């Protein structure tokens, strides 16, 4: 088996894997799961309402960046 045959077989296997993934992603059985996952950013979570953990007003911004100039 020469290198050209090996590359051809490898290309064929990768093409088959790609087509399998495409068939899996667009199958009708997976549609409900993908639609549910697509709407997750818009879900309203009740337990985190009014909770903002992004920044604390007590923390100096210079310390967050590592600046030592005070």
Biopython code that builds the backbone (N, CA, C, O; Angstrom):
import numpy as np
from Bio.PDB.StructureBuilder import StructureBuilder

atoms = [
    (1, "UNK", "N", (0.849, -1.166, 0.000)),
    (1, "UNK", "CA", (0.000, 0.000, 0.000)),
    (1, "UNK", "C", (0.899, 1.235, 0.000)),
    (1, "UNK", "O", (1.738, 1.408, 0.884)),
    (2, "UNK", "N", (0.714, 2.071, -0.985)),
    (2, "UNK", "CA", (1.528, 3.288, -1.050)),
    (2, "UNK", "C", (0.831, 4.436, -0.324)),
    (2, "UNK", "O", (-0.305, 4.302, 0.132)),
    (3, "UNK", "N", (1.522, 5.551, -0.227)),
    (3, "UNK", "CA", (1.022, 6.687, 0.544)),
    (3, "UNK", "C", (-0.254, 7.271, -0.059)),
    (3, "UNK", "O", (-1.125, 7.724, 0.684)),
    (4, "UNK", "N", (-0.384, 7.272, -1.362)),
    (4, "UNK", "CA", (-1.587, 7.800, -2.016)),
    (4, "UNK", "C", (-2.823, 7.004, -1.648)),
    (4, "UNK", "O", (-3.882, 7.588, -1.419)),
    (5, "UNK", "N", (-2.716, 5.693, -1.586)),
    (5, "UNK", "CA", (-3.842, 4.843, -1.204)),
    (5, "UNK", "C", (-4.224, 5.090, 0.257)),
    (5, "UNK", "O", (-5.405, 5.172, 0.594)),
    (6, "UNK", "N", (-3.216, 5.206, 1.113)),
    (6, "UNK", "CA", (-3.472, 5.476, 2.524)),
    (6, "UNK", "C", (-4.197, 6.802, 2.702)),
    (6, "UNK", "O", (-5.146, 6.891, 3.481)),
    (7, "UNK", "N", (-3.759, 7.829, 1.989)),
    (7, "UNK", "CA", (-4.413, 9.134, 2.071)),
    (7, "UNK", "C", (-5.842, 9.081, 1.540)),
    (7, "UNK", "O", (-6.730, 9.730, 2.093)),
    (8, "UNK", "N", (-6.071, 8.326, 0.488)),
    (8, "UNK", "CA", (-7.413, 8.176, -0.065)),
    (8, "UNK", "C", (-8.355, 7.492, 0.911)),
    (8, "UNK", "O", (-9.502, 7.910, 1.070)),
    (9, "UNK", "N", (-7.872, 6.440, 1.566)),
    (9, "UNK", "CA", (-8.687, 5.728, 2.552)),
    (9, "UNK", "C", (-8.974, 6.629, 3.747)),
    (9, "UNK", "O", (-10.091, 6.640, 4.264)),
    (10, "UNK", "N", (-7.969, 7.384, 4.188)),
    (10, "UNK", "CA", (-8.155, 8.309, 5.305)),
    (10, "UNK", "C", (-9.186, 9.376, 4.955)),
    (10, "UNK", "O", (-10.047, 9.702, 5.773)),
    (11, "UNK", "N", (-9.101, 9.917, 3.752)),
    (11, "UNK", "CA", (-10.069, 10.926, 3.311)),
    (11, "UNK", "C", (-11.476, 10.350, 3.274)),
    (11, "UNK", "O", (-12.431, 11.017, 3.672)),
    (12, "UNK", "N", (-11.608, 9.128, 2.804)),
    (12, "UNK", "CA", (-12.914, 8.473, 2.747)),
    (12, "UNK", "C", (-13.483, 8.261, 4.148)),
    (12, "UNK", "O", (-14.674, 8.484, 4.368)),
    (13, "UNK", "N", (-12.657, 7.836, 5.089)),
    (13, "UNK", "CA", (-13.126, 7.632, 6.459)),
    (13, "UNK", "C", (-13.550, 8.945, 7.105)),
    (13, "UNK", "O", (-14.549, 8.988, 7.822)),
    (14, "UNK", "N", (-12.805, 10.005, 6.859)),
    (14, "UNK", "CA", (-13.172, 11.311, 7.406)),
    (14, "UNK", "C", (-14.469, 11.811, 6.782)),
    (14, "UNK", "O", (-15.302, 12.392, 7.478)),
    (15, "UNK", "N", (-14.653, 11.597, 5.497)),
    (15, "UNK", "CA", (-15.896, 11.988, 4.828)),
    (15, "UNK", "C", (-17.082, 11.229, 5.407)),
    (15, "UNK", "O", (-18.141, 11.817, 5.628)),
    (16, "UNK", "N", (-16.922, 9.943, 5.655)),
    (16, "UNK", "CA", (-18.000, 9.140, 6.227)),
    (16, "UNK", "C", (-18.332, 9.625, 7.643)),
    (16, "UNK", "O", (-19.503, 9.706, 8.014)),
    (17, "UNK", "N", (-17.299, 9.949, 8.433)),
    (17, "UNK", "CA", (-17.533, 10.466, 9.776)),
    (17, "UNK", "C", (-18.268, 11.810, 9.718)),
    (17, "UNK", "O", (-19.186, 12.047, 10.502)),
    (18, "UNK", "N", (-17.873, 12.674, 8.809)),
    (18, "UNK", "CA", (-18.531, 13.972, 8.656)),
    (18, "UNK", "C", (-19.997, 13.797, 8.274)),
    (18, "UNK", "O", (-20.868, 14.450, 8.849)),
    (19, "UNK", "N", (-20.272, 12.941, 7.328)),
    (19, "UNK", "CA", (-21.654, 12.718, 6.918)),
    (19, "UNK", "C", (-22.476, 12.106, 8.046)),
    (19, "UNK", "O", (-23.665, 12.399, 8.176)),
    (20, "UNK", "N", (-21.856, 11.261, 8.861)),
    (20, "UNK", "CA", (-22.549, 10.701, 10.020)),
    (20, "UNK", "C", (-22.914, 11.771, 11.034)),
    (20, "UNK", "O", (-24.015, 11.757, 11.586)),
    (21, "UNK", "N", (-21.993, 12.700, 11.284)),
    (21, "UNK", "CA", (-22.272, 13.788, 12.223)),
    (21, "UNK", "C", (-23.371, 14.694, 11.691)),
    (21, "UNK", "O", (-24.245, 15.116, 12.448)),
    (22, "UNK", "N", (-23.338, 14.995, 10.403)),
    (22, "UNK", "CA", (-24.385, 15.827, 9.802)),
    (22, "UNK", "C", (-25.739, 15.130, 9.893)),
    (22, "UNK", "O", (-26.742, 15.767, 10.218)),
    (23, "UNK", "N", (-25.777, 13.826, 9.608)),
    (23, "UNK", "CA", (-27.041, 13.086, 9.700)),
    (23, "UNK", "C", (-27.555, 13.077, 11.138)),
    (23, "UNK", "O", (-28.759, 13.204, 11.365)),
    (24, "UNK", "N", (-26.651, 12.927, 12.115)),
    (24, "UNK", "CA", (-27.053, 12.932, 13.522)),
    (24, "UNK", "C", (-27.599, 14.304, 13.924)),
    (24, "UNK", "O", (-28.608, 14.395, 14.624)),
    (25, "UNK", "N", (-26.933, 15.361, 13.481)),
    (25, "UNK", "CA", (-27.329, 16.711, 13.884)),
    (25, "UNK", "C", (-28.668, 17.119, 13.275)),
    (25, "UNK", "O", (-29.425, 17.866, 13.895)),
    (26, "UNK", "N", (-28.962, 16.648, 12.098)),
    (26, "UNK", "CA", (-30.199, 17.043, 11.438)),
    (26, "UNK", "C", (-31.298, 15.981, 11.518)),
    (26, "UNK", "O", (-32.314, 16.093, 10.831)),
    (27, "UNK", "N", (-31.106, 14.958, 12.343)),
    (27, "UNK", "CA", (-32.138, 13.933, 12.457)),
    (27, "UNK", "C", (-33.338, 14.488, 13.217)),
    (27, "UNK", "O", (-33.193, 15.368, 14.065)),
    (28, "UNK", "N", (-34.495, 13.979, 12.912)),
    (28, "UNK", "CA", (-35.729, 14.471, 13.531)),
    (28, "UNK", "C", (-35.799, 14.100, 15.008)),
    (28, "UNK", "O", (-36.466, 14.790, 15.780)),
    (29, "UNK", "N", (-35.129, 13.033, 15.416)),
    (29, "UNK", "CA", (-35.153, 12.639, 16.825)),
    (29, "UNK", "C", (-34.409, 13.642, 17.700)),
    (29, "UNK", "O", (-34.747, 13.785, 18.875)),
    (30, "UNK", "N", (-33.415, 14.335, 17.171)),
    (30, "UNK", "CA", (-32.606, 15.281, 17.937)),
    (30, "UNK", "C", (-33.164, 16.697, 17.915)),
    (30, "UNK", "O", (-32.683, 17.559, 18.650)),
    (31, "UNK", "N", (-34.157, 16.947, 17.096)),
    (31, "UNK", "CA", (-34.681, 18.301, 16.921)),
    (31, "UNK", "C", (-35.160, 18.919, 18.238)),
    (31, "UNK", "O", (-34.865, 20.080, 18.523)),
    (32, "UNK", "N", (-35.892, 18.150, 19.033)),
    (32, "UNK", "CA", (-36.419, 18.662, 20.293)),
    (32, "UNK", "C", (-35.275, 19.057, 21.231)),
    (32, "UNK", "O", (-35.331, 20.107, 21.869)),
    (33, "UNK", "N", (-34.254, 18.230, 21.314)),
    (33, "UNK", "CA", (-33.115, 18.532, 22.183)),
    (33, "UNK", "C", (-32.380, 19.790, 21.742)),
    (33, "UNK", "O", (-32.016, 20.624, 22.571)),
    (34, "UNK", "N", (-32.163, 19.928, 20.441)),
    (34, "UNK", "CA", (-31.453, 21.095, 19.927)),
    (34, "UNK", "C", (-32.288, 22.369, 20.065)),
    (34, "UNK", "O", (-31.739, 23.436, 20.342)),
    (35, "UNK", "N", (-33.594, 22.274, 19.879)),
    (35, "UNK", "CA", (-34.457, 23.448, 20.065)),
    (35, "UNK", "C", (-34.448, 23.882, 21.525)),
    (35, "UNK", "O", (-34.427, 25.076, 21.822)),
    (36, "UNK", "N", (-34.463, 22.913, 22.435)),
    (36, "UNK", "CA", (-34.410, 23.232, 23.859)),
    (36, "UNK", "C", (-33.069, 23.879, 24.222)),
    (36, "UNK", "O", (-33.036, 24.837, 24.994)),
    (37, "UNK", "N", (-31.980, 23.372, 23.679)),
    (37, "UNK", "CA", (-30.664, 23.945, 23.946)),
    (37, "UNK", "C", (-30.537, 25.342, 23.348)),
    (37, "UNK", "O", (-29.857, 26.195, 23.918)),
    (38, "UNK", "N", (-31.171, 25.583, 22.222)),
    (38, "UNK", "CA", (-31.099, 26.891, 21.587)),
    (38, "UNK", "C", (-31.828, 27.951, 22.397)),
    (38, "UNK", "O", (-31.480, 29.129, 22.317)),
    (39, "UNK", "N", (-32.830, 27.559, 23.173)),
    (39, "UNK", "CA", (-33.595, 28.511, 23.965)),
    (39, "UNK", "C", (-33.068, 28.682, 25.390)),
    (39, "UNK", "O", (-33.635, 29.462, 26.155)),
    (40, "UNK", "N", (-32.012, 27.984, 25.763)),
    (40, "UNK", "CA", (-31.470, 28.094, 27.119)),
    (40, "UNK", "C", (-31.036, 29.512, 27.495)),
    (40, "UNK", "O", (-31.264, 29.910, 28.638)),
    (41, "UNK", "N", (-30.426, 30.295, 26.607)),
    (41, "UNK", "CA", (-30.050, 31.656, 27.016)),
    (41, "UNK", "C", (-31.249, 32.534, 27.374)),
    (41, "UNK", "O", (-31.092, 33.530, 28.080)),
    (42, "UNK", "N", (-32.416, 32.188, 26.906)),
    (42, "UNK", "CA", (-33.604, 32.989, 27.158)),
    (42, "UNK", "C", (-34.426, 32.473, 28.332)),
    (42, "UNK", "O", (-35.465, 33.047, 28.659)),
    (43, "UNK", "N", (-33.975, 31.406, 28.963)),
    (43, "UNK", "CA", (-34.713, 30.812, 30.082)),
    (43, "UNK", "C", (-34.654, 31.749, 31.281)),
    (43, "UNK", "O", (-33.622, 32.362, 31.553)),
    (44, "UNK", "N", (-35.749, 31.850, 31.980)),
    (44, "UNK", "CA", (-35.830, 32.702, 33.157)),
    (44, "UNK", "C", (-35.576, 31.837, 34.385)),
    (44, "UNK", "O", (-36.379, 30.964, 34.718)),
    (45, "UNK", "N", (-34.457, 32.085, 35.054)),
    (45, "UNK", "CA", (-34.129, 31.315, 36.234)),
    (45, "UNK", "C", (-34.633, 32.048, 37.470)),
    (45, "UNK", "O", (-34.278, 33.205, 37.694)),
    (46, "UNK", "N", (-35.441, 31.395, 38.258)),
    (46, "UNK", "CA", (-36.052, 32.002, 39.427)),
    (46, "UNK", "C", (-35.073, 32.129, 40.596)),
    (46, "UNK", "O", (-35.157, 33.097, 41.352)),
    (47, "UNK", "N", (-34.155, 31.189, 40.764)),
    (47, "UNK", "CA", (-33.283, 31.199, 41.927)),
    (47, "UNK", "C", (-32.175, 32.246, 41.848)),
    (47, "UNK", "O", (-31.632, 32.613, 42.890)),
    (48, "UNK", "N", (-31.818, 32.738, 40.681)),
    (48, "UNK", "CA", (-30.771, 33.740, 40.545)),
    (48, "UNK", "C", (-31.315, 35.147, 40.312)),
    (48, "UNK", "O", (-30.549, 36.053, 39.982)),
    (49, "UNK", "N", (-32.601, 35.343, 40.474)),
    (49, "UNK", "CA", (-33.198, 36.650, 40.209)),
    (49, "UNK", "C", (-32.680, 37.682, 41.205)),
    (49, "UNK", "O", (-32.687, 37.441, 42.413)),
    (50, "UNK", "N", (-32.235, 38.822, 40.704)),
    (50, "UNK", "CA", (-31.764, 39.898, 41.540)),
    (50, "UNK", "C", (-30.392, 39.668, 42.138)),
    (50, "UNK", "O", (-30.011, 40.365, 43.079)),
    (51, "UNK", "N", (-29.657, 38.731, 41.629)),
    (51, "UNK", "CA", (-28.340, 38.393, 42.167)),
    (51, "UNK", "C", (-27.285, 38.758, 41.132)),
    (51, "UNK", "O", (-27.283, 38.208, 40.031)),
    (52, "UNK", "N", (-26.393, 39.675, 41.471)),
    (52, "UNK", "CA", (-25.354, 40.109, 40.536)),
    (52, "UNK", "C", (-23.990, 39.864, 41.168)),
    (52, "UNK", "O", (-23.594, 40.565, 42.099)),
    (53, "UNK", "N", (-23.264, 38.852, 40.650)),
    (53, "UNK", "CA", (-21.959, 38.493, 41.196)),
    (53, "UNK", "C", (-20.801, 39.049, 40.368)),
    (53, "UNK", "O", (-19.653, 38.667, 40.597)),
    (54, "UNK", "N", (-21.069, 39.935, 39.421)),
    (54, "UNK", "CA", (-20.007, 40.391, 38.525)),
    (54, "UNK", "C", (-18.970, 41.247, 39.215)),
    (54, "UNK", "O", (-17.778, 41.091, 38.950)),
    (55, "UNK", "N", (-19.377, 42.136, 40.083)),
    (55, "UNK", "CA", (-18.416, 43.022, 40.741)),
    (55, "UNK", "C", (-18.927, 43.393, 42.116)),
    (55, "UNK", "O", (-20.129, 43.535, 42.341)),
    (56, "UNK", "N", (-18.006, 43.543, 43.009)),
    (56, "UNK", "CA", (-18.338, 43.960, 44.353)),
    (56, "UNK", "C", (-17.938, 45.424, 44.505)),
    (56, "UNK", "O", (-16.832, 45.781, 44.099)),
    (57, "UNK", "N", (-18.774, 46.282, 45.066)),
    (57, "UNK", "CA", (-18.431, 47.705, 45.178)),
    (57, "UNK", "C", (-17.289, 47.944, 46.164)),
    (57, "UNK", "O", (-16.684, 49.015, 46.132)),
    (58, "UNK", "N", (-16.972, 46.989, 47.037)),
    (58, "UNK", "CA", (-15.923, 47.161, 48.025)),
    (58, "UNK", "C", (-14.524, 46.900, 47.465)),
    (58, "UNK", "O", (-13.535, 47.265, 48.101)),
    (59, "UNK", "N", (-14.421, 46.288, 46.310)),
    (59, "UNK", "CA", (-13.123, 45.909, 45.748)),
    (59, "UNK", "C", (-12.587, 47.046, 44.890)),
    (59, "UNK", "O", (-13.295, 47.568, 44.029)),
    (60, "UNK", "N", (-11.354, 47.424, 45.120)),
    (60, "UNK", "CA", (-10.702, 48.465, 44.335)),
    (60, "UNK", "C", (-10.357, 47.910, 42.945)),
    (60, "UNK", "O", (-9.794, 46.821, 42.835)),
    (61, "UNK", "N", (-10.690, 48.646, 41.906)),
    (61, "UNK", "CA", (-10.470, 48.176, 40.544)),
    (61, "UNK", "C", (-8.994, 47.987, 40.236)),
    (61, "UNK", "O", (-8.645, 47.143, 39.410)),
    (62, "UNK", "N", (-8.118, 48.753, 40.883)),
    (62, "UNK", "CA", (-6.691, 48.602, 40.630)),
    (62, "UNK", "C", (-6.179, 47.249, 41.117)),
    (62, "UNK", "O", (-5.264, 46.683, 40.518)),
    (63, "UNK", "N", (-6.745, 46.738, 42.169)),
    (63, "UNK", "CA", (-6.336, 45.425, 42.666)),
    (63, "UNK", "C", (-6.766, 44.336, 41.711)),
    (63, "UNK", "O", (-6.070, 43.328, 41.582)),
    (64, "UNK", "N", (-7.885, 44.504, 41.041)),
    (64, "UNK", "CA", (-8.365, 43.497, 40.098)),
    (64, "UNK", "C", (-7.413, 43.339, 38.929)),
    (64, "UNK", "O", (-7.220, 42.227, 38.435)),
    (65, "UNK", "N", (-6.809, 44.442, 38.473)),
    (65, "UNK", "CA", (-5.913, 44.393, 37.326)),
    (65, "UNK", "C", (-4.471, 44.084, 37.719)),
    (65, "UNK", "O", (-3.633, 43.816, 36.859)),
    (66, "UNK", "N", (-4.193, 44.121, 38.983)),
    (66, "UNK", "CA", (-2.847, 43.853, 39.429)),
    (66, "UNK", "C", (-1.964, 45.084, 39.474)),
    (66, "UNK", "O", (-0.757, 44.961, 39.679)),
    (67, "UNK", "N", (-2.538, 46.282, 39.286)),
    (67, "UNK", "CA", (-1.750, 47.516, 39.355)),
    (67, "UNK", "C", (-1.332, 47.770, 40.788)),
    (67, "UNK", "O", (-2.134, 47.595, 41.705)),
    (68, "UNK", "N", (-0.083, 48.185, 40.998)),
    (68, "UNK", "CA", (0.400, 48.449, 42.338)),
    (68, "UNK", "C", (0.524, 49.944, 42.617)),
    (68, "UNK", "O", (0.955, 50.329, 43.704)),
    (69, "UNK", "N", (0.156, 50.790, 41.663)),
    (69, "UNK", "CA", (0.226, 52.235, 41.849)),
    (69, "UNK", "C", (-0.946, 52.700, 42.693)),
    (69, "UNK", "O", (-2.101, 52.599, 42.282)),
    (70, "UNK", "N", (-0.638, 53.214, 43.880)),
    (70, "UNK", "CA", (-1.726, 53.706, 44.739)),
    (70, "UNK", "C", (-1.562, 55.163, 45.025)),
    (70, "UNK", "O", (-2.382, 55.750, 45.731)),
]
sb = StructureBuilder()
sb.init_structure("model")
sb.init_model(0)
sb.init_chain("A")
sb.init_seg("    ")
for serial, (resi, resn, name, xyz) in enumerate(atoms, 1):
    if name == "N":
        sb.init_residue(resn, " ", resi, " ")
    sb.init_atom(name, np.array(xyz, "f"), 0.0, 1.0, " ", f" {name:<3s}", serial, name[0])
structure = sb.get_structure()
